[in-house]
């Protein structure tokens, strides 16, 4: 080992300050270190320190993480809960369904309450830890200033005295009897003396260099240092702006699952009419009212519920919605009374109305402004997945296992979703009282009325085709089965929502007009196809692919137009869409009885032409041209 002193080196000015390690900074000329950090012995200005804090992030690393998965795993390890689960399964297969469901509810409630309490306790502990404040004295604007250690930046000049804790990797400038307690690093019982000169050994340990490593206590009258290196931005503490432009996918996926749950809960009875009517001893038409009552609940509840709750925090409302779905699906799976089932379905529909009214606004609140279009596409993808996969799968399971099992599976999914939301979705504030716009004034916001008319017309055209697709395909006698057509429609919808999510933030208006044009082309092809199966398939692909993004496009447009009143505006959008569904059923029934199913594509085409004209005319406030990021604020608040 060489006994010569470690040579003093020069720093490469082409490198960024945070590319150097503590060892390099410790053996460089002091003047080179100051030049590299663009600082002086008098310290930084407050403005420059603020700029560097924004660029490099806080001087802290993530700690005290709270894992929802770990908390849930601890809850599931309980032997008593495992015994209850086994008892519920045995009771179910022995025919005691009511006992099994009651035990299941108790089991779910126990796990949910235990998880919620423990998770909140850990979050509270982490929050208390984050309130512990450590300060350091640094030179700002030429004078000594006490700042939080998290606000220290590259180039700060620090003054540390007896008992101080080293807040970062530091380069010594001047010392006066410096000794450091490094027992936590080296195990030495006595404080180690420090000086400006490196030891005459090579290689030398980091602790012996003229730098100090974070965390070591000081035993000295006074020492002056500068910060040559800082924690990477990606390790910044929660709450920093490190993820200011990152799409919060982990928080958005539970919202996607909630949209999926709402749609499958609504549409599942349509695929199980025969089984439900047989099981409850009612007619098929009466069983079909389970869908109508659900939609009626959404129409009635959406606007008043959102108006009354828009000042409340978003996460508790979302949890209440999923809890309502859980109870409604559990009741549907257990009870034999058709009246009670209809009441449960109405309540579930009311909760879905609350969901559709708040989903877009909640998504915007937890997403950076420049990413809200893509975030909405992800959140609303649950509807597409439900139509293309969820409802057909539920129908298959209901046919194979029994319709009550299908709703039981939905209830279990709801319980799992509750836990997922608690652990993964951040809370967001409601709208402050002084910023709330009266309901009647939201309607008069420029662009809102046009968007609501577009929603009504587009959903009316779609549902006339979707509701009566079976008689239409039978009338053209092309050999295309209904299930095949709907499967193609579902896969086209998945492609459509992916395309919408990738383009919406750059070209919302172009995407709306292009989708309406392609939708019109699809309806025209349906009308002209006759018995040509290939043309019918192309028409279904155009139809499914373009309608898939309608909800995302129009919710984004109305949210942009109304800003902080987006929740109320989206509740109106939900009401308009459900009214369109009712109108499509009524209008379609009249057309079917008096003109035949062959007129459906032409009626839908006539409606969509009017919708296109409205969208084209709404360039000023409704469907605005240009990139959304050019006219939105930079924060998601």
C-alpha positions in Angstrom: 0.0 0.0 0.0 1.4 3.4 -0.9 2.3 5.7 2.0 2.2 8.8 -0.2 -0.5 11.5 0.3 -3.5 11.3 -1.9 -3.0 13.7 -4.8 -5.2 16.7 -5.1 -7.3 16.5 -8.2 -9.2 18.9 -10.5 -12.9 18.5 -11.2 -14.2 18.2 -14.7 -16.5 21.2 -15.2 -18.5 19.3 -17.9 -19.9 17.0 -15.2 -23.0 18.0 -13.2 -22.4 18.5 -9.4 -24.4 15.5 -8.4 -22.3 13.2 -10.6 -19.4 13.4 -8.2 -19.0 11.3 -5.1 -17.8 12.3 -1.6 -14.4 10.9 -2.3 -13.8 13.0 -5.4 -15.1 16.2 -3.7 -12.8 15.6 -0.7 -9.5 15.6 -2.7 -10.4 18.4 -5.1 -9.2 22.0 -4.8 -11.6 24.0 -2.7 -11.8 26.7 -5.4 -12.8 24.0 -7.9 -15.5 22.7 -5.6 -17.0 26.2 -5.3 -16.7 26.8 -9.0 -18.4 23.5 -9.8 -21.2 24.2 -7.4 -21.5 27.8 -8.6 -21.3 29.2 -5.1 -19.0 31.3 -2.9 -17.8 31.3 0.6 -20.6 33.7 1.5 -23.2 31.1 0.5 -26.1 31.1 -1.9 -28.9 33.7 -2.3 -32.4 32.7 -1.2 -33.6 32.8 -4.8 -30.9 30.5 -6.0 -31.4 28.1 -3.1 -35.1 27.9 -4.0 -34.3 27.2 -7.7 -31.9 24.4 -6.8 -34.4 22.9 -4.3 -36.9 22.8 -7.2 -34.4 21.3 -9.5 -32.7 18.6 -7.3 -35.5 18.0 -4.8 -35.3 18.0 -1.0 -32.3 16.8 1.0 -34.1 13.7 2.3 -34.8 10.1 1.4 -38.0 8.2 1.7 -38.5 6.5 5.1 -41.2 5.0 7.2 -43.0 3.5 4.3 -46.5 2.1 5.0 -47.3 -1.0 3.0 -51.0 -1.7 2.6 -50.2 -5.2 1.3 -48.1 -6.0 4.4 -50.9 -4.8 6.7 -53.5 -6.9 4.9 -51.2 -10.0 5.0 -51.0 -9.6 8.8 -54.8 -9.5 9.0 -55.2 -12.6 6.9 -52.8 -14.6 9.2 -55.4 -14.9 11.9 -56.3 -18.5 12.8 -59.8 -17.4 13.9 -60.5 -15.7 10.6 -59.3 -18.8 8.7 -61.7 -21.0 10.8 -64.6 -18.6 10.0 -63.8 -18.8 6.3 -63.7 -22.7 6.4 -67.0 -22.6 8.3 -68.6 -20.3 5.7 -67.5 -22.6 2.8 -68.8 -25.7 4.5 -72.1 -24.1 5.4 -72.6 -23.0 1.8 -72.0 -26.5 0.3 -74.3 -28.0 3.0 -77.1 -25.7 1.7 -77.1 -23.2 4.5 -76.6 -20.2 2.2 -77.9 -17.6 4.6 -75.5 -18.7 7.4 -72.6 -18.8 4.9 -73.4 -15.2 3.7 -73.8 -13.9 7.3 -70.4 -15.5 8.2 -68.9 -14.1 5.1 -70.1 -10.6 5.9 -68.7 -10.9 9.5 -65.5 -12.2 8.0 -65.3 -9.3 5.6 -66.2 -6.7 8.2 -63.6 -8.1 10.6 -60.8 -8.0 8.0 -61.9 -4.6 6.8 -62.1 -3.0 10.2 -58.8 -4.6 11.3 -57.0 -3.5 8.2 -58.5 0.0 8.3 -57.5 0.5 12.0 -54.0 -0.8 11.6 -53.3 0.9 8.3 -54.5 4.2 9.8 -52.4 3.7 12.8 -49.3 3.2 10.7 -50.1 6.2 8.5 -50.5 8.3 11.6 -47.2 7.1 13.0 -45.5 7.9 9.6 -47.2 11.3 9.7 -46.0 12.0 13.2 -42.5 11.0 12.1 -42.6 13.4 9.2 -43.4 16.2 11.6 -40.1 15.8 13.4 -38.0 18.8 12.3 -34.2 19.0 12.1 -32.6 22.3 11.3 -29.1 23.5 10.3 -27.4 26.9 10.1 -26.5 27.9 6.6 -25.3 31.1 4.9 -28.1 32.6 2.8 -27.8 36.1 1.3 -24.6 36.5 3.2 -26.0 35.9 6.7 -26.5 32.9 8.9 -30.0 31.4 8.5 -31.6 28.5 10.2 -33.4 26.2 7.7 -34.9 22.7 7.7 -32.3 20.2 6.7 -34.6 19.0 3.9 -34.3 22.4 2.3 -30.5 22.3 2.0 -29.2 22.3 -1.5 -26.0 21.7 -3.4 -23.6 24.6 -2.7 -25.0 25.6 0.7 -22.4 26.7 3.2 -23.1 25.2 6.6 -21.9 26.1 10.1 -22.0 23.2 12.5 -21.3 23.5 16.3 -20.9 21.3 19.3 -23.6 18.5 19.2 -24.7 19.1 15.7 -25.7 16.2 13.4 -24.2 16.1 9.9 -27.3 16.8 7.6 -25.6 15.8 4.3 -22.4 14.7 2.7 -20.1 17.7 3.3 -16.8 19.2 2.2 -14.8 20.8 5.0 -13.8 24.4 4.5 -12.6 25.5 7.9 -12.4 23.6 11.2 -11.6 24.4 14.8 -10.8 21.4 16.9 -13.1 19.1 15.0 -13.9 15.7 16.3 -16.7 13.4 15.2 -18.5 10.5 16.9 -18.4 7.8 14.2 -19.2 4.9 16.4 -22.3 4.0 14.4 -20.1 3.7 11.3 -16.8 2.3 12.6 -17.5 1.0 16.1 -14.8 3.2 17.6 -15.5 4.3 21.1 -13.7 7.6 21.0 -14.4 10.6 18.7 -12.2 10.8 15.6 -10.3 14.0 15.0 -10.8 15.6 11.5 -8.7 18.1 9.5 -8.7 19.6 6.0 -5.9 17.3 4.8 -6.4 13.7 3.7 -4.5 11.0 5.5 -1.2 9.9 3.8 -2.6 6.5 2.8 -4.1 5.2 -0.5 -6.7 3.9 -0.8 -8.2 5.6 2.2 -11.6 5.0 3.8 -14.4 7.5 3.1 -14.6 8.4 6.8 -11.0 9.6 6.8 -11.4 12.0 3.9 -12.0 15.7 4.3 -15.7 15.1 3.9 -18.3 14.2 6.4 -21.0 11.6 5.9 -24.7 12.2 6.8 -25.7 11.3 10.4 -22.4 11.6 12.4 -22.6 13.8 15.5 -20.1 16.7 15.9 -17.8 17.2 18.9 -16.2 20.6 18.1 -16.5 24.3 18.8 -17.2 25.4 15.2 -16.9 24.0 11.6 -17.7 25.4 8.2 -18.6 23.1 5.3 -20.3 23.0 1.9 -22.6 20.4 0.4 -20.9 18.7 -2.7 -23.5 16.0 -3.2 -27.2 15.4 -2.6 -29.6 12.5 -2.6 -31.0 11.7 -6.0 -34.3 13.3 -6.8 -36.0 9.9 -7.2 -35.3 9.2 -3.5 -37.0 12.4 -2.4 -39.5 12.2 0.5 -43.2 11.9 -0.2 -44.8 15.2 -0.8 -42.0 16.6 -2.9 -42.6 17.6 -6.5 -40.5 14.7 -7.8 -43.6 13.1 -9.3 -45.2 16.3 -10.5 -45.5 15.0 -14.0 -45.8 11.3 -13.4 -49.0 9.4 -14.1 -50.2 7.9 -10.8 -51.0 4.5 -12.2 -51.2 2.7 -8.9 -53.9 5.1 -7.7 -55.8 5.1 -11.0 -56.2 1.3 -11.3 -58.6 1.0 -8.3 -60.7 3.7 -10.0 -60.7 1.6 -13.2 -61.8 -1.4 -11.1 -64.6 0.7 -9.5 -65.9 1.7 -13.0 -65.7 -2.0 -14.0 -67.7 -3.0 -10.9 -70.4 -0.4 -11.6 -70.9 -1.5 -15.2 -71.0 -5.2 -14.5 -73.4 -4.7 -11.6 -75.7 -2.8 -13.9 -75.5 -5.1 -17.0 -75.2 -8.6 -15.5 -79.0 -9.2 -15.1 -79.4 -8.7 -18.8 -77.3 -11.8 -19.5 -79.0 -13.9 -16.8 -82.7 -13.1 -17.4 -83.7 -16.7 -17.9 -82.0 -17.9 -14.7 -83.2 -15.0 -12.6 -86.8 -15.3 -13.8 -86.7 -19.0 -13.0 -85.1 -18.6 -9.7 -87.4 -15.8 -8.4 -90.5 -17.2 -10.2 -91.1 -14.1 -12.2 -91.5 -13.3 -15.9 -88.5 -12.4 -18.1 -89.8 -8.9 -18.6 -90.1 -8.4 -14.9 -86.5 -9.7 -14.5 -85.4 -7.1 -17.1 -86.7 -4.4 -14.7 -83.6 -5.0 -12.6 -81.6 -3.2 -15.2 -84.2 -0.4 -15.6 -84.5 0.2 -11.9 -80.7 0.4 -11.6 -80.6 3.1 -14.3 -83.5 4.9 -12.7 -81.5 5.1 -9.5 -78.6 6.6 -11.3 -80.8 9.2 -13.0 -82.5 10.3 -9.8 -79.5 10.3 -7.5 -76.6 11.7 -9.7 -77.2 15.4 -9.6 -78.6 15.9 -6.0 -76.0 13.5 -4.5 -73.1 15.2 -6.1 -74.5 18.7 -5.3 -74.8 17.7 -1.6 -71.4 15.9 -1.3 -69.2 18.1 -3.5 -67.7 19.8 -0.4 -66.8 16.4 1.2 -63.5 14.7 0.8 -63.4 12.3 -2.2 -62.0 9.0 -0.8 -64.7 8.4 1.9 -67.4 9.0 -0.8 -65.6 6.5 -3.1 -65.5 3.9 -0.3 -69.2 4.5 0.4 -70.0 3.9 -3.3 -68.2 0.5 -3.3 -69.7 -0.4 0.1 -73.2 0.3 -1.4 -72.3 -2.0 -4.4 -71.1 -4.7 -1.9 -74.4 -4.6 0.0 -76.6 -4.5 -3.1 -74.8 -7.5 -4.7 -74.9 -9.4 -1.4 -78.6 -8.8 -1.0 -79.3 -9.8 -4.7 -77.3 -13.0 -4.2 -79.2 -14.0 -1.0 -82.8 -12.8 -0.8 -85.7 -14.5 -2.5 -88.0 -11.4 -2.5 -88.1 -9.7 -5.9 -89.3 -6.5 -4.2 -86.3 -6.4 -1.9 -84.0 -7.2 -4.9 -85.5 -4.2 -6.8 -84.9 -1.9 -3.9 -81.3 -3.1 -3.6 -80.8 -2.6 -7.4 -82.2 1.0 -7.1 -79.8 1.8 -4.3 -76.9 0.3 -6.3 -77.9 2.5 -9.2 -78.0 5.6 -7.0 -74.5 4.8 -5.8 -73.4 4.4 -9.4 -74.8 7.8 -10.2 -72.6 9.3 -7.4 -69.6 7.4 -8.9 -70.1 8.7 -12.4 -70.5 12.2 -11.2 -67.3 12.2 -9.1 -65.0 9.9 -11.0 -63.7 12.4 -13.5 -63.2 15.1 -10.9 -61.5 12.8 -8.5 -59.2 11.6 -11.2 -58.2 15.1 -12.1 -57.5 16.0 -8.4 -54.9 13.1 -8.0 -53.3 13.6 -11.5 -50.9 16.2 -12.9 -52.8 18.6 -15.1 -50.8 17.7 -18.2 -51.8 14.0 -17.7 -55.5 14.3 -16.9 -56.7 13.2 -20.3 -54.7 10.0 -20.2 -55.6 9.4 -16.6 -59.3 9.7 -17.4 -58.9 7.2 -20.2 -57.3 4.8 -17.7 -60.1 5.3 -15.1 -62.9 5.0 -17.7 -61.3 1.9 -19.3 -63.2 -0.1 -16.6 -66.4 0.5 -18.6 -64.8 -0.9 -21.8 -63.3 -3.9 -20.0 -66.7 -4.6 -18.3 -68.6 -4.6 -21.6 -66.0 -6.6 -23.5 -64.9 -9.1 -20.8 -66.7 -8.6 -17.5 -70.4 -9.0 -18.5 -69.8 -12.0 -20.8 -67.7 -13.6 -18.1 -70.3 -13.0 -15.4 -73.0 -14.4 -17.7 -70.9 -17.5 -18.3 -70.3 -18.0 -14.6 -73.9 -17.4 -13.8 -75.0 -20.0 -16.4 -72.4 -22.5 -15.2 -72.7 -22.1 -11.4 -76.0 -20.4 -10.9 -77.0 -16.7 -11.1 -76.7 -16.2 -7.3 -73.0 -17.2 -7.5 -72.4 -14.5 -10.1 -73.6 -11.8 -7.8 -71.7 -13.4 -4.9 -68.5 -13.2 -6.9 -69.3 -9.5 -7.5 -69.8 -9.0 -3.8 -66.4 -10.6 -3.0 -64.8 -8.4 -5.7 -66.4 -5.4 -4.0 -64.9 -6.3 -0.6 -61.4 -6.8 -2.2 -61.8 -3.5 -4.0 -62.5 -1.7 -0.7 -59.2 -2.9 0.8 -57.4 -1.9 -2.5 -58.8 1.6 -2.4 -57.9 2.1 1.2 -54.3 1.2 0.5 -53.7 2.6 -2.9 -55.9 5.6 -3.6 -54.9 9.0 -2.1 -57.6 11.2 -0.6 -58.5 14.5 -2.3 -60.4 17.5 -0.9 -63.9 18.5 -2.0 -64.7 21.9 -3.3 -64.5 24.7 -0.8 -67.7 26.6 0.0 -66.6 29.9 -1.4 -65.6 28.4 -4.8 -68.8 26.4 -5.3 -71.0 27.5 -8.2 -74.8 27.1 -7.9 -76.2 24.2 -9.9 -78.2 26.4 -12.3 -75.1 28.5 -13.1 -73.0 25.4 -13.9 -75.4 24.7 -16.8 -74.9 28.2 -18.1 -71.1 27.8 -18.2 -70.0 28.3 -21.8 -69.9 24.9 -23.6 -71.6 22.8 -20.9 -75.1 22.8 -22.6 -73.6 21.8 -26.0 -71.6 19.0 -24.4 -74.7 17.7 -22.6 -76.6 17.6 -25.9 -73.7 15.8 -27.5 -73.7 13.2 -24.7 -77.4 12.7 -25.0 -77.3 12.3 -28.8 -74.2 10.1 -29.0 -75.5 7.7 -26.3 -79.0 7.7 -27.9 -77.6 6.6 -31.3 -75.3 4.0 -29.7 -78.0 2.4 -27.4 -80.6 2.2 -30.2 -78.1 -0.1 -32.0 -76.7 -1.9 -28.9 -80.1 -2.7 -27.3 -81.6 -4.0 -30.4 -78.6 -5.6 -32.1 -80.1 -9.1 -31.9 -83.3 -8.4 -33.9 -81.3 -6.3 -36.4 -78.8 -9.1 -37.1 -81.6 -11.6 -37.3 -83.4 -9.4 -39.9 -80.3 -9.1 -42.2 -79.8 -12.9 -42.1 -76.0 -12.6 -42.6 -75.1 -15.6 -40.4 -73.3 -13.4 -37.8 -74.2 -14.5 -34.3 -75.0 -11.9 -31.7 -72.3 -13.2 -29.2 -69.7 -13.0 -32.0 -70.7 -9.5 -32.9 -70.6 -8.3 -29.3 -67.2 -10.0 -28.8 -65.8 -8.1 -31.8 -67.4 -4.9 -30.5 -65.7 -5.5 -27.1 -62.2 -6.0 -28.6 -62.7 -3.0 -30.8 -63.6 -1.0 -27.7 -60.4 -1.9 -26.0 -58.4 -0.7 -29.0 -60.5 2.5 -29.1 -59.9 3.4 -25.5 -56.1 2.8 -25.9 -56.1 5.1 -28.9 -58.1 7.7 -27.1 -55.8 7.7 -24.1 -52.7 8.2 -26.3 -54.2 11.2 -28.2 -56.7 13.0 -26.0 -54.3 15.4 -24.3 -52.8 16.5 -27.7 -55.9 16.7 -29.8 -59.2 16.5 -27.9 -61.3 18.2 -30.6 -59.8 16.3 -33.5 -60.4 13.0 -31.6 -64.1 13.9 -31.0 -64.7 14.9 -34.6 -62.8 11.9 -35.9 -64.7 9.5 -33.6 -68.1 10.9 -34.6 -67.2 10.6 -38.3 -66.1 7.0 -38.0 -69.1 6.2 -35.9 -71.3 7.7 -38.7 -69.4 5.5 -41.2 -70.0 2.5 -39.1 -73.8 3.1 -38.9 -73.9 3.8 -42.6 -72.1 0.5 -43.2 -74.6 -1.3 -41.0 -77.5 0.1 -43.0 -75.9 -0.8 -46.4 -74.3 -4.2 -45.4 -77.4 -6.4 -46.0 -76.3 -10.0 -45.7 -72.6 -9.3 -46.2 -70.8 -10.6 -43.0 -67.5 -8.9 -43.8 -69.1 -5.5 -44.1 -71.0 -6.1 -40.9 -67.9 -6.9 -39.0 -66.1 -3.8 -40.3 -69.1 -1.8 -39.3 -69.1 -3.3 -35.8 -65.4 -2.6 -35.4 -65.9 1.1 -36.4 -68.9 1.4 -34.1 -67.2 -0.2 -31.0 -63.8 1.4 -31.6 -65.2 5.0 -31.8 -67.8 4.8 -29.1 -65.4 3.3 -26.6 -63.7 6.7 -26.0 -66.9 8.8 -25.9 -67.2 8.9 -22.1 -63.5 9.8 -21.7 -63.6 12.5 -24.4 -66.8 14.1 -23.2 -66.0 13.9 -19.5 -62.6 15.5 -20.3 -64.3 18.3 -22.3 -66.9 19.1 -19.6 -64.2 19.0 -16.9 -62.0 21.4 -18.9 -65.0 23.7 -19.4 -66.1 23.8 -15.7 -62.8 23.5 -13.8 -63.6 23.2 -10.1 -67.3 22.5 -10.8 -66.4 19.3 -12.8 -68.1 17.0 -10.3 -71.5 18.7 -10.7 -71.1 19.0 -14.4 -70.2 15.3 -14.7 -73.3 14.3 -12.7 -75.3 16.2 -15.3 -73.4 14.3 -18.0 -74.3 11.0 -16.2 -78.0 12.0 -16.1 -78.0 12.9 -19.8 -76.4 9.6 -20.6 -78.9 7.6 -18.6 -81.8 9.6 -20.0 -80.5 8.7 -23.5 -80.5 5.0 -22.5 -84.2 5.3 -21.5 -85.0 7.2 -24.6 -83.2 4.6 -26.8 -85.2 1.8 -25.3 -88.5 3.7 -25.8 -87.7 5.0 -29.3 -86.2 1.6 -30.3 -89.3 -0.2 -29.2 -91.6 2.1 -31.2 -89.3 1.7 -34.3 -89.2 -2.1 -33.9 -93.0 -2.4 -33.6 -93.8 0.0 -36.5 -90.9 0.0 -38.9 -88.8 -3.0 -38.2 -85.2 -3.4 -37.1 -83.7 -2.4 -40.5 -84.4 1.3 -39.7 -82.1 1.3 -36.6 -78.8 2.2 -38.4 -80.5 5.0 -40.3 -82.1 6.5 -37.2 -78.8 6.3 -35.4 -77.1 8.0 -38.4 -79.6 10.8 -38.4 -78.9 11.5 -34.7 -75.1 11.3 -35.1 -75.1 13.9 -37.9 -76.8 16.3 -35.6 -74.3 15.5 -32.9 -71.4 16.1 -35.3 -72.8 19.5 -36.2 -73.0 20.4 -32.5 -69.5 19.3 -31.8 -68.2 21.2 -34.9 -70.0 24.4 -33.7 -68.6 24.1 -30.2 -65.0 25.1 -30.9 -65.1 28.2 -28.7 -66.0 26.6 -25.3 -67.3 23.1 -25.7 -64.9 21.0 -27.8 -61.9 23.4 -28.0 -59.0 22.9 -30.5 -55.3 22.7 -29.6 -53.3 20.8 -27.0 -55.0 20.6 -23.6 -51.6 21.2 -21.9 -51.4 24.6 -23.6 -54.4 25.9 -21.8 -54.3 24.1 -18.5 -52.5 25.0 -15.2 -49.4 23.2 -14.3 -50.7 21.7 -11.1 -53.6 19.3 -10.6 -55.2 21.2 -7.7 
